[in-house]
């Protein structure tokens, strides 16, 4: 983390990491909408949610575990190509980088960590999706689905990540040991109440921005009177940039 002393306090440029599935995308929406469609067609019923505290698709709808593989065979290709990005996600990431922060993506996208043809295809589709949705980043890391919590923690530790935005409870439990975590709100992670929870990217930006300026000091009229013209001009410029960078309304 780079720290710069300014007239108004300490402005910090951070290393910020984002998960993709469940953070850049609304994974819960995907599970609910396409889970209902899949199980309704498969069992000829109007499938209903029976458990919202898990991101395991069979448990959410109360059907056999073997159906999970069939579900992803049916809808994974649609997901990796056409899943919508969350509103304001790309804009917030662009703004964070414009302010001097570094942005990394750390994802357990299925198969993307594999060093084979399937892994290469999954990485290519993901990079195309990011480009199509105007997502900027300074680096991207692929970890295994099976060991995502530990792998993500190790990357955050190695790269000295300051803040990670994550949605999976197991991953949060590991990552919070090495950096600050913002939890992207979902029913399946509502057991985490003690850490910052964001409903959207406006709130993500707000939480990150709160840590961007440390010891911010708005000077009194008497303090400003003692400043030279050049310092006063610099002070108002810093204050302007601070207020300009406040979160989306």
Secondary structure by P-SEA (a helix, b strand, c coil): cbbbbccccbbbbbbbbbbccccccaaaaaaaaaaaaaaaaaccccccccccccccccccccccccaaaaaaaacaaaaacccccccaaaaaaaaaaaabbbbbbbbcccccccccaaaaaaaaaaaaaaaaacccccbbbbbbcccaaaaaaaaaaaacccbbbbccaaaaaaaaacbbbbbcccccccccccccccccaaaaaaaaaaacccccccccaaaaaaccaaaaaaaaaaaaaaaaacccc
